[in-house]
Amino acid sequence: MCSLAAFILQTLSFYVADGVDGKQARRTNSSTPLGELFDHGLDSWACIFFVATVYSIFGRLESGVAVLTLYYILWVVLFSFILSHWEKYNTGILFLPWGYDISQVTISLVYLVTAVVGVEKWYQPCLWHYLYRDLFSFMIIVCSFTVTLPMSLHNVLKGYRSNTLKHSSMYEAFLPFLSPVLLFILSTTWVVFSPSNILELQPRIFYLMVGTAFANVTCKLIVCQMSNTRCQALSWLLLPMTPVVLLSVTGVVANETLLLYLWTAGVVLAHIHYGVSVVKQLSNHFSILAFSLKKPNSD
């Protein structure tokens, strides 16, 4: 019971902190674009763990979720997240639907139920012989395609009709989707044509690789929409990823698992390096300390 109470306290604390950090920054007169980058940049990376932990809970047995299904669900989650920042890139207004917050609360409840009754609970039919895995997949897809996507398209279309969009041409407006689409093509090519069926062998590592690369693209879009600069057409991470995928699907590299581990490590290190570099540059630009309210020149 003590561990359960501690988990509930931690979950509520982190969830509340994620919602009040902006108010606290404005109250202390320390609100900067760096805070938005920290908040939404880390959220973009956290999308991986929603899918990876659900895979750990449901498993891959007869009543579990197929790793390929979760792979496509991961992409639904990732594109749902980047839609809001694509919307701000074009309209200048960040509209965050309740989908992300609801997913945080839902996954926390799933953890709690699993801790109390065990994973066996999820293997039982929940409604009309449908399993919980089916309900989970259905909710994710429906929320994305009936709430997140229509709302973002509606807001962008509204800006287009009122002639308030920052980018007038269709090419410039949809440019932020180029790198995510190419990443989807490369990673899906690896999944479909993998000689050793790499997604079945290393699902969590593959999810981590895809999610981290996507988070890197998202963070660059966040920086562009904060600084009112043109979005980078192609993420440089996709350049080395292309030969990595080719080496894998053609069978030139015999140990595909080792190649995935090495490439994932490279992607994670590159993303961390990018994050640290941007934080340092923004801190110097705004003359602030990233983790302190004190000014650099103050005593």
ROTOR-705224 format. One record per residue: residue in one letter; x, y, z of N, C-alpha, C, O in turn. Coordinates in pm, whole numbers, padded with zeros to 5 digits, always signed. Each point is the difference from the previous one (the first is absolute). Example, Ala and Ser with C-alpha at 12.3 -4.5 7.8 and 13.67 -1.06 7.14 Angstrom:
<recs>
a+01319-00569+00780-00089+00119+00000+00090+00120+00000+00104-00002+00066
s-00139+00107-00138+00082+00119+00006-00077+00109+00073+00051+00111+00017
</recs>
This chain:
<recs>
m+00082-00121+00000-00082+00121+00000+00086+00126+00000-00033+00100-00063
c+00145-00109+00136+00089+00118+00005+00056+00031-00139+00006+00116-00041
s+00035-00223-00030+00054+00023-00135-00108+00052-00094+00028+00083-00086
l-00152-00132+00103-00110+00047-00084-00030+00147+00027-00022+00078-00092
a+00022-00040+00222-00024+00139+00036+00111+00090-00054-00026+00112-00046
a+00149-00162+00053+00113+00079-00051-00013+00019-00151+00030+00108-00052
f-00074-00213-00018-00017+00011-00145-00108+00102-00036+00018+00082-00090
i-00131-00088+00163-00108+00096-00025+00048+00143+00024-00029+00090-00079
l+00102-00070+00187+00051+00133+00032+00096+00049-00107-00007+00116-00041
q+00096-00204-00005+00095+00039-00104-00072+00034-00130+00031+00099-00065
t-00129-00182+00028-00074+00022-00125-00072+00134+00002+00008+00078-00095
l-00080-00052+00206-00074+00126+00011+00096+00118+00005-00028+00105-00058
s+00141-00121+00126+00096+00110+00012+00057+00037-00136+00007+00118-00036
f+00035-00220-00041+00057+00027-00131-00105+00058-00095+00030+00089-00078
y-00153-00141+00086-00106+00049-00088-00034+00145+00032-00016+00081-00091
v+00003-00049+00221-00030+00137+00040+00115+00093-00036-00022+00111-00048
a+00146-00157+00071+00116+00082-00031+00007+00031-00149+00039+00110-00040
d-00077-00209-00043+00002+00021-00144-00102+00105-00043+00017+00064-00103
g-00122-00045+00183-00103+00096-00035+00020+00138+00057-00053+00097-00055
v+00129-00084+00164+00013+00130+00067+00135+00065-00024+00024+00111+00047
d+00066-00178-00121+00133+00059-00017-00005+00132-00074+00076+00092+00031
g-00168-00081-00130-00014+00126-00072-00051+00112+00088+00047+00113-00009
k-00145-00143+00094-00054+00100+00092+00107+00046+00099+00010+00118+00032
q+00069-00213+00016+00107+00034+00093+00104+00089-00066+00052+00093+00062
a-00020-00123-00189+00098+00082-00071-00050+00143-00019+00076+00095+00014
r-00205-00080-00046-00056+00134-00016-00008+00073+00134+00018+00122+00006
r-00046-00195+00100-00009+00062+00132+00135+00054+00045+00007+00105+00064
t+00099-00177-00096+00134+00041+00039+00069+00085-00106+00118+00032+00012
n-00193+00003-00118+00055+00083-00108+00122-00066-00063+00098+00067-00034
s-00103-00198+00018+00111-00075-00059-00043-00079-00122+00067-00096-00040
s-00180+00135-00019-00052-00073-00116+00082+00035-00124+00013+00117-00036
t+00042-00218-00030+00077+00017-00123-00035-00114-00096-00057-00101+00042
p+00092+00116-00169-00021-00112-00094+00073-00127+00040-00038-00109-00042
l+00143+00122+00124+00073-00118+00044-00090-00093+00081+00013-00122-00008
g-00103+00180+00086-00092-00082+00079-00094-00081-00088-00026-00117+00027
e-00023+00180-00134-00088-00071-00093+00075-00114-00068-00054-00109-00020
l+00180+00136-00017+00080-00104-00065+00023-00116+00095-00010-00116-00040
f+00041+00146+00166+00019-00105+00100-00126-00083+00015+00003-00123-00006
d-00115+00191+00025-00127-00067+00027-00043-00088-00117-00019-00121+00016
h+00004+00182-00132-00053-00074-00114+00105-00091-00063-00034-00102-00060
g+00161+00139+00073+00105-00086-00052+00007-00132+00075+00013-00107-00061
l-00023+00114+00193+00000-00123+00080-00129-00079-00021+00001-00123+00001
d-00112+00194-00018-00127-00069-00028+00008-00080-00130-00053-00110-00010
s+00120+00168-00090+00011-00071-00128+00081-00128+00015-00026-00098-00070
w+00123+00099+00160+00082-00119+00023-00076-00102+00086+00019-00120-00014
a-00106+00171+00101-00076-00089+00089-00104-00082-00074-00050-00099+00054
c+00017+00138-00177-00100-00077-00076+00044-00145-00018-00084-00089-00009
i+00215+00066+00004+00050-00136-00017-00047-00089+00113-00041-00114-00021
f+00049+00167+00144-00025-00083+00117-00147-00036+00015-00032-00100+00063
f-00057+00180-00120-00141-00038+00001-00019-00134-00071-00067-00090+00051
v+00127+00078-00167-00015-00122-00079+00083-00114+00058-00047-00113+00009
a+00172+00141+00030+00088-00105+00051-00054-00062+00128+00008-00122+00018
t-00062+00204+00072-00052-00054+00125-00130-00075-00022-00027-00099+00069
v-00054+00144-00164-00122-00074-00033+00036-00137-00055-00067-00099+00029
y+00173+00093-00108+00047-00130-00051+00042-00090+00116-00026-00120-00002
s+00092+00178+00102+00043-00079+00115-00119-00051+00081+00006-00109+00056
i-00113+00187-00051-00118-00039+00078-00082-00107-00073-00034-00102+00059
f+00004+00125-00185-00085-00093-00074+00075-00122-00051-00058-00107-00017
g+00189+00123-00007+00078-00111-00052-00032-00029-00145-00073+00073-00066
r+00131-00183+00017-00019-00037-00141-00062-00139-00014+00007-00059-00107
l-00067+00008+00214-00064-00130-00006-00130+00009-00080-00026+00101-00066
e-00054-00205+00073-00123-00004-00078-00094+00115+00035-00071+00051-00087
s+00071-00011+00214-00086+00110+00044+00073+00133+00002-00055+00101+00044
g+00179-00099-00091+00079+00122+00001-00013+00080-00128-00089-00025-00082
v+00179+00120+00066-00001+00088-00117+00119-00035-00087+00112-00012+00049
a-00134-00004-00178+00109-00029-00092+00096+00118-00006-00041+00116+00004
v+00169-00147-00014+00101+00107-00001-00017+00090-00122+00029+00119+00006
l-00075-00176-00117-00022+00082-00120-00117+00095+00021+00003+00114-00046
t-00106-00161+00115-00114+00087+00031+00044+00116+00088-00039+00115-00025
l+00119-00144+00127+00049+00107+00087+00093+00094-00074+00005+00119+00031
y+00067-00170-00129+00087+00086-00080-00081+00106-00073+00036+00117-00002
y-00147-00159-00059-00084+00096-00071-00075+00091+00098-00025+00117-00031
i-00009-00169+00148-00062+00085+00102+00099+00106+00047-00038+00114+00025
l+00166-00152-00014+00103+00097+00036+00002+00114-00101+00013+00116+00039
w-00025-00148-00166+00001+00104-00102-00123+00088+00008+00007+00120-00026
v-00120-00178+00061-00122+00080+00020+00021+00099+00114-00039+00116-00011
v+00100-00163+00121+00026+00087+00115+00099+00110-00037-00020+00117+00036
l+00126-00152-00107+00103+00097-00037-00056+00108-00092+00025+00119+00021
f-00100-00158-00122-00056+00099-00092-00107+00085+00068-00016+00117-00032
s-00056-00176+00126-00099+00079+00076+00070+00108+00080-00052+00111+00015
f+00170-00143+00038+00073+00098+00080+00055+00113-00087-00011+00117+00036
i+00069-00151-00149+00064+00103-00082-00102+00089-00070+00033+00110-00044
l-00157-00157+00034-00104+00079-00066-00020+00135+00068-00017+00102-00067
s+00019-00101+00201-00022+00125+00073+00109+00101-00030-00027+00120-00013
h+00151-00167+00003+00111+00092-00027+00005+00040-00147+00044+00110-00033
w-00089-00198-00055-00016+00039-00141-00106+00109-00011+00012+00093-00080
e-00116-00106+00161-00106+00101+00001+00054+00135+00046-00031+00103-00061
k+00111-00102+00167+00056+00127+00048+00101+00056-00100+00011+00121-00016
y+00063-00209-00052+00095+00043-00101-00069+00081-00110+00059+00091-00057
n-00185-00124+00029-00075+00068-00105-00089+00111+00051-00018+00101-00069
t-00039-00117+00188-00096+00099+00050+00056+00090+00109-00053+00108+00024
g+00161-00151+00042+00055+00078+00110-00070-00026+00132+00035+00062+00101
i-00133-00151-00100-00076-00031+00122+00014-00149+00029-00025-00084-00087
l+00064+00052+00210+00016-00139+00041-00128-00047+00068-00030+00040+00112
f-00043-00125-00181-00121-00059+00057+00030-00144+00036+00026-00083-00088
l-00028+00054+00217+00027-00135+00047-00130-00067+00041-00059+00039+00101
p+00013-00138-00175-00122-00071+00039+00023-00083+00125+00113-00018+00044
w-00222-00032+00012+00008-00076+00124+00054-00142-00021+00018-00073+00097
g+00007+00035-00220+00041-00137-00027+00124-00042+00075+00006-00110+00054
y+00096+00199-00051+00125-00037+00066-00020-00012+00150+00051-00094+00062
d-00126+00186-00002-00025-00007+00144-00082-00123+00036+00028-00068+00099
i-00128+00039-00181-00083-00118+00025+00085-00127-00009-00020-00093+00079
s+00113+00089-00174+00085-00118-00013+00088-00018+00122+00025-00113+00043
q+00024+00224+00016+00080-00009+00121-00080-00058+00115+00047-00088+00072
v-00168+00137-00054-00085-00049+00108-00038-00146-00024+00001-00081+00093
t-00035+00048-00218-00042-00136-00032+00111-00100+00025-00023-00105+00060
i+00144+00137-00106+00111-00094+00017+00035-00015+00147+00044-00107+00043
s-00061+00214+00036+00024-00009+00145-00101-00093+00065+00036-00079+00088
l-00162+00087-00130-00102-00091+00052+00030-00144-00039-00023-00092+00079
v+00073+00073-00200+00036-00135-00043+00112-00056+00088-00003-00117+00037
y+00101+00201-00003+00107-00044+00089-00055-00041+00135+00039-00102+00056
l-00130+00183-00003-00056-00027+00132-00078-00131+00002+00015-00081+00091
v-00098+00062-00192-00079-00124-00007+00092-00121-00014-00023-00103+00063
t+00127+00117-00143+00095-00110-00018+00072-00031+00130+00024-00117+00031
a+00010+00220+00045+00070-00021+00128-00089-00072+00100+00050-00077+00083
v-00180+00101-00089-00093-00058+00099-00043-00140-00039+00005-00091+00083
v-00046+00072-00208-00059-00129-00040+00091-00083-00089-00030-00117-00026
g+00142+00174-00021+00091-00075-00084-00034+00013-00148-00108+00046-00037
v+00203-00089-00047-00018+00013-00145-00107-00094-00053-00052+00019-00110
e+00019-00122+00188-00100-00097-00046-00136+00065-00024-00080-00050-00079
k+00053+00161+00147-00127+00070-00016-00023+00042-00144-00113-00003-00049
w+00219+00043-00019-00013+00052-00136-00019-00111-00103-00031+00029-00115
y+00049-00153+00156-00017-00111-00094-00145-00048-00007-00033-00088-00079
q-00053+00146+00163-00140-00041+00004-00085+00091-00089+00032+00118-00015
p-00138-00172-00046-00089+00084-00082-00065+00108+00085-00036-00023+00116
c+00020+00142-00174-00057+00111+00076-00143+00033-00045-00082+00040+00083
l+00053-00056-00213-00133+00037-00050-00028-00077-00128+00073+00013-00099
w-00182-00093+00101-00040-00076-00119+00116-00082-00057+00018-00009-00121
h+00059-00050+00210+00112-00087-00037+00118+00076-00061+00095-00062-00047
y-00101+00194+00048+00115+00079-00046+00100+00012+00115-00038+00015+00116
l+00166-00021-00151+00104+00008+00101+00036+00145+00027-00033+00090-00078
y+00102-00068+00190+00043+00135+00036+00096+00057-00104+00003+00121-00023
r+00075-00207-00038+00093+00048-00102-00075+00064-00116+00044+00101-00056
d-00159-00161+00020-00080+00055-00109-00060+00135+00039-00006+00092-00082
l-00038-00081+00206-00056+00126+00049+00107+00108+00002-00026+00115-00037
f+00146-00152+00081+00111+00096+00005+00034+00051-00139+00009+00121-00022
s+00008-00212-00073+00035+00039-00136-00110+00086-00062+00028+00098-00069
f-00152-00135+00093-00114+00074-00054-00004+00143+00054-00023+00094-00076
m+00046-00078+00206-00005+00133+00061+00109+00090-00054-00024+00117-00029
i+00146-00170+00015+00112+00080-00051-00030+00050-00141+00017+00118-00030
i-00060-00208-00056-00023+00036-00140-00118+00095-00014+00007+00097-00075
v-00116-00124+00147-00119+00085-00009+00029+00141+00050-00040+00097-00063
c+00109-00086+00177+00032+00133+00055+00087+00080-00096-00017+00121-00014
s+00111-00189-00051+00091+00069-00091-00071+00050-00125+00022+00112-00044
f-00107-00197-00012-00061+00033-00129-00134+00073+00011-00051+00050-00099
t-00005-00044+00219-00128+00071+00017+00013+00126+00083-00090+00084+00000
v+00202-00068+00072+00019+00118+00085+00124+00079-00042-00011+00115-00042
t+00128-00178+00053+00126+00072-00023+00015+00046-00144+00020+00119-00025
l-00030-00210-00069+00018+00035-00142-00104+00099-00050+00038+00101-00060
p-00167-00123+00081-00100+00097-00049+00016+00139+00063-00018+00101-00068
m+00053-00096+00198+00014+00129+00065+00117+00079-00058-00012+00121-00024
s+00126-00188+00002+00116+00069-00057-00029+00048-00142+00033+00113-00035
l-00094-00199-00046-00034+00040-00136-00101+00114-00002+00007+00090-00084
h-00101-00094+00178-00101+00107+00008+00066+00134+00034-00033+00102-00060
n+00126-00102+00156+00065+00124+00040+00088+00056-00111+00005+00121-00020
v+00065-00209-00052+00083+00047-00111-00087+00052-00113+00030+00103-00060
l-00139-00173+00030-00092+00046-00104-00064+00133+00038-00022+00087-00085
k-00007-00071+00213-00056+00126+00049+00099+00115-00020-00038+00110-00040
g+00166-00137+00067+00103+00101-00023+00018+00031-00147+00028+00114-00037
y-00043-00216-00048+00012+00021-00145-00112+00090-00052+00023+00088-00082
r-00144-00113+00131-00115+00079-00046+00008+00144+00048-00046+00092-00068
s+00104-00072+00185+00014+00136+00053+00130+00066-00042+00031+00112+00040
n+00047-00184-00122+00127+00053-00052+00096+00038+00112+00066+00104-00006
t-00057-00189+00108+00090+00026+00113+00110-00104+00013+00075+00001+00097
l-00065-00092-00193+00104-00102+00006+00137+00063-00022+00014+00096-00077
k+00087-00150+00144+00135+00051-00015+00062-00040-00134+00090+00067-00050
h-00138-00177-00006+00057-00051-00124-00112-00012-00103-00096-00073+00019
s+00111+00147-00127-00108+00010-00098-00005-00120-00095-00109-00042-00040
s+00225-00013+00004+00002-00109-00097-00027-00134+00068+00031-00019+00118
m-00089-00073-00193-00030-00133+00050+00129-00074+00035+00005-00074+00099
y+00100+00093-00180+00127-00068+00023+00060+00040+00134+00041-00086+00078
e-00037+00217-00051+00058+00047+00125-00084-00042+00121+00054-00028+00107
a-00185+00023-00126-00088-00036+00111+00019-00145+00042-00003-00032+00119
f+00024-00057-00217+00012-00143+00030+00145-00048+00004+00025-00120+00012
l+00070+00213-00022+00142-00037+00004+00039-00074+00128+00082-00092-00009
p-00136+00126+00127+00038-00073+00122-00032-00149-00002+00053-00075+00082
f-00139+00031-00173-00037-00142-00005+00096-00082-00087-00010-00122-00003
l+00101+00188-00067+00089-00072-00092+00089-00099+00075+00005-00118-00035
s+00065+00165+00137+00090-00089+00075-00076-00111+00074+00045-00114-00005
p-00157+00144+00073-00075-00110+00063-00048-00106-00099+00004-00119+00031
v-00048+00160-00148-00047-00096-00100+00116-00086-00050-00015-00121-00016
l+00129+00184-00009+00117-00076-00044+00047-00096+00109+00041-00113-00029
l-00047+00157+00155+00036-00088+00111-00094-00119+00006+00043-00113+00024
f-00172+00137-00046-00098-00109-00001+00030-00098-00113-00008-00122+00020
i+00043+00172-00137+00029-00086-00115+00124-00086+00028+00000-00120-00026
l+00105+00183+00080+00124-00074+00027-00021-00107+00107+00040-00115-00018
s-00102+00154+00128-00017-00095+00110-00096-00113-00039+00022-00115+00038
t-00128+00147-00112-00094-00104-00042+00063-00093-00103-00028-00120-00001
t+00114+00175-00085+00074-00085-00093+00086-00100+00075+00008-00117-00037
w+00057+00164+00144+00082-00089+00082-00086-00109+00063+00038-00117+00002
v-00155+00156+00049-00089-00096+00065-00050-00105-00098+00001-00120+00030
v-00045+00163-00147-00064-00090-00096+00100-00094-00066-00028-00118-00019
f+00147+00170-00015+00096-00079-00076+00116-00052+00085+00100-00046-00055
s-00111+00053+00185+00106-00048+00087+00020-00150-00016-00096-00076+00014
p+00219+00030-00043+00024-00144-00016-00024-00080+00127-00042-00115-00006
s+00069+00175+00122-00016-00072+00127-00125+00042+00075-00018-00037+00116
n-00070+00113-00181-00122+00050+00065+00037+00076+00127-00037-00039+00111
i+00110+00147-00129+00061+00072+00111-00101+00054+00099+00030+00010+00119
l-00148+00024-00164-00101+00054+00091-00046-00106+00099-00030+00031+00115
e+00023-00156-00158-00036-00109+00091+00112-00030+00098-00025-00038+00114
l+00149+00056-00158+00114-00030+00086+00024+00109+00103+00025-00029+00117
q-00031+00155-00159+00034+00113+00087-00105+00110-00012+00031+00108-00050
p-00153-00132+00095-00105+00103-00018+00026+00128+00078-00018+00109-00053
r+00061-00122+00179+00019+00121+00083+00113+00086-00054-00012+00123-00003
i+00121-00184-00039+00112+00076-00054-00041+00069-00130+00039+00114-00026
f-00116-00184-00056-00045+00061-00126-00094+00116+00027+00009+00104-00065
y-00100-00121+00162-00088+00111+00038+00083+00119+00049-00030+00115-00034
l+00133-00144+00113+00085+00107+00054+00071+00074-00113+00008+00123+00001
m+00043-00197-00098+00070+00063-00112-00092+00091-00079+00034+00114-00030
v-00152-00165-00005-00095+00078-00078-00049+00121+00079-00003+00112-00053
g-00034-00133+00180-00052+00109+00081+00102+00109+00026-00035+00118+00003
t+00161-00157+00017+00105+00099+00025+00029+00082-00126+00015+00122+00007
a-00008-00189-00121+00021+00073-00126-00115+00096-00027+00021+00112-00047
f-00143-00157+00076-00116+00087-00020+00001+00116+00098-00035+00112-00036
a+00076-00137+00161+00009+00107+00099+00101+00105-00043-00020+00119+00024
n+00128-00161-00088+00100+00094-00049-00059+00090-00107+00024+00121-00001
v-00100-00180-00090-00068+00079-00104-00100+00096+00062-00011+00115-00042
t-00064-00163+00142-00100+00084+00066+00064+00118+00071-00050+00112-00007
c+00161-00137+00077+00068+00108+00072+00050+00108-00095-00006+00118+00031
k+00053-00159-00147+00045+00098-00099-00117+00083-00051+00014+00120-00027
l-00130-00183+00012-00119+00074-00040-00042+00097+00109-00042+00112-00029
i+00053-00154+00155-00035+00088+00112+00090+00123+00000-00048+00112+00021
v+00177-00132-00044+00094+00113-00006-00037+00094-00114+00004+00122+00016
c-00041-00177-00131-00036+00083-00115-00127+00080+00026-00007+00118-00033
q-00093-00182+00093-00125+00072+00023+00013+00101+00113-00078+00096+00006
m+00174-00115+00085+00024+00099+00105+00077+00120-00053-00025+00113+00041
s+00117-00139-00132+00087+00107-00052-00050+00059-00131+00065+00088-00057
n-00180-00136+00009-00057+00049-00126+00098-00014-00116+00015+00091-00082
t+00051-00205+00077+00094-00029-00109-00054-00115-00085-00089-00074+00042
r+00143+00061-00160-00045-00104-00093+00041-00137+00050+00112-00020+00048
c-00203-00074-00060+00027-00136+00045+00105-00066-00089+00000+00018-00122
q+00089-00093+00185+00100-00075-00074-00068-00107-00085-00080-00078+00052
a+00112+00075-00180-00069-00092-00090+00030-00146+00032-00089-00084-00003
l+00214+00054+00033+00042-00138+00022+00085-00010+00125+00100+00072+00013
s-00138-00159+00077+00080-00024+00120+00125-00079-00037-00008-00099-00073
w+00122+00143+00123+00125-00065-00040+00009-00143+00053+00078-00079-00052
l-00156+00044+00154+00001-00138+00051-00047-00100-00106+00037-00117+00005
l-00118+00163-00100-00051-00090-00103+00108-00039-00101-00012-00102-00067
l+00116+00183+00056+00106-00029-00097+00076-00127+00036+00011-00089-00085
p+00043+00075+00207+00066-00126+00035-00098-00115+00019+00039-00117-00013
m-00164+00148+00044-00097-00108+00021-00029-00074-00131-00030-00119+00002
t+00038+00188-00113-00027-00063-00129+00095-00117-00029-00047-00109-00031
p+00181+00129+00041+00088-00117-00021-00014-00106+00109+00020-00118-00027
v-00055+00159+00150-00021-00099+00106-00115-00094-00038+00012-00122+00014
v-00121+00178-00062-00115-00081-00041+00037-00088-00120-00038-00117-00005
l+00111+00173-00090+00039-00077-00118+00092-00116+00037-00016-00111-00052
l+00111+00135+00142+00089-00107+00045-00078-00111+00069+00036-00117-00008
s-00141+00156+00076-00079-00098+00075-00089-00084-00092+00004-00122+00005
v-00083+00189-00089-00099-00073-00081+00065-00082-00111-00059-00097-00047
t+00179+00136+00004+00068-00076-00104+00080-00117+00055+00049-00084-00076
g-00036+00077+00208+00072-00110+00062+00150+00014-00003+00071-00095+00030
v-00021+00214-00064+00145+00022-00002+00057-00014+00140+00107-00059+00018
v-00178+00112+00081+00041-00015+00140-00072-00121+00057-00123-00004+00005
a+00200-00094+00037-00060-00125+00048-00071+00017+00133-00110-00052+00020
n+00173+00126+00072-00058+00019+00134-00087+00125+00000+00047+00110+00029
e-00173-00128-00062-00091+00113-00011-00030+00062+00135-00020+00121+00011
t+00016-00204+00092-00026+00051+00136+00110+00094+00045-00028+00105+00057
l+00152-00143-00082+00113+00086+00037-00007+00132-00075+00027+00106+00057
l-00062-00111-00184-00013+00122-00079-00107+00091+00058+00018+00121+00007
l-00130-00180+00034-00108+00080+00060+00045+00064+00130-00029+00117+00024
y+00099-00193+00059+00048+00055+00127+00097+00115-00023-00009+00103+00066
l+00101-00120-00160+00098+00106-00028-00068+00124-00056+00032+00112+00041
w-00126-00131-00133-00069+00114-00059-00087+00071+00104-00006+00123+00002
t-00062-00199+00083-00083+00059+00105+00085+00082+00096-00038+00110+00039
a+00154-00164-00001+00091+00075+00088+00044+00130-00066+00009+00103+00066
g+00019-00109-00196+00040+00121-00072-00112+00103-00005+00025+00119+00016
v-00148-00165-00038-00114+00092-00006-00024+00065+00136-00024+00120+00008
v+00031-00199+00099-00023+00053+00135+00108+00102+00035-00031+00108+00052
l+00157-00141-00079+00109+00093+00030-00012+00128-00083+00025+00110+00051
a-00062-00123-00177-00016+00118-00086-00113+00089+00051+00011+00122-00002
h-00119-00183+00048-00113+00078+00052+00037+00070+00130-00035+00117+00019
i+00106-00186+00069+00044+00062+00125+00096+00115-00029-00011+00107+00061
h+00104-00128-00154+00094+00106-00037-00074+00121-00055+00034+00114+00033
y-00134-00138-00117-00079+00111-00054-00071+00075+00111+00000+00123+00003
g-00062-00197+00090-00072+00064+00109+00090+00084+00089-00034+00113+00034
v+00149-00168+00003+00094+00073+00085+00051+00125-00071+00011+00106+00061
s+00020-00118-00189+00052+00114-00076-00103+00111-00011+00033+00118+00017
v-00158-00154-00046-00106+00101-00012-00025+00068+00133-00019+00122+00005
v+00017-00199+00103-00022+00059+00133+00111+00098+00034-00027+00108+00052
k+00151-00143-00081+00112+00091+00027-00012+00127-00083+00021+00110+00052
q-00053-00124-00180-00010+00117-00087-00115+00092+00043+00017+00122+00002
l-00132-00180+00031-00112+00082+00044+00027+00065+00135-00039+00114+00024
s+00107-00186+00065+00034+00057+00130+00093+00119-00017-00017+00102+00067
n+00115-00114-00155+00090+00112-00026-00073+00116-00067+00027+00117+00029
h-00119-00150-00120-00072+00105-00072-00090+00081+00093-00007+00122-00012
f-00061-00190+00105-00091+00069+00092+00069+00041+00130-00064+00057+00089
s+00194-00087-00078+00077+00034+00122-00067-00057+00125-00027+00071+00096
i+00000-00201-00100-00062-00068+00113+00077-00127+00030+00082-00046-00079
l-00111-00010+00195+00049-00132+00037-00115-00099-00017-00111+00025+00047
a+00138-00136-00114-00108-00092-00037-00076-00055+00119-00121-00019-00008
f+00189-00006+00118-00065-00063+00115+00003+00087+00124+00004-00050+00113
s-00005+00180-00133+00003+00092+00114-00072+00129-00036-00001+00041-00116
l-00059+00023+00217-00065+00130-00020+00100+00114+00007-00032+00114-00034
k+00153-00143+00079+00102+00104+00009+00056+00033-00137+00005-00086-00089
k+00036+00210+00073+00065+00042-00123+00147-00040+00005+00057-00010+00109
p+00007-00012-00225+00140-00043-00001+00093+00096+00072+00098-00043+00060
n-00127+00175-00066+00088+00099+00060-00040+00039+00142+00066+00082+00063
s-00176-00143-00012-00045+00034+00135+00080-00077+00103+00054-00107-00029
d-00048+00161+00149+00074-00066+00108-00077-00119+00052+00047-00069+00091
</recs>
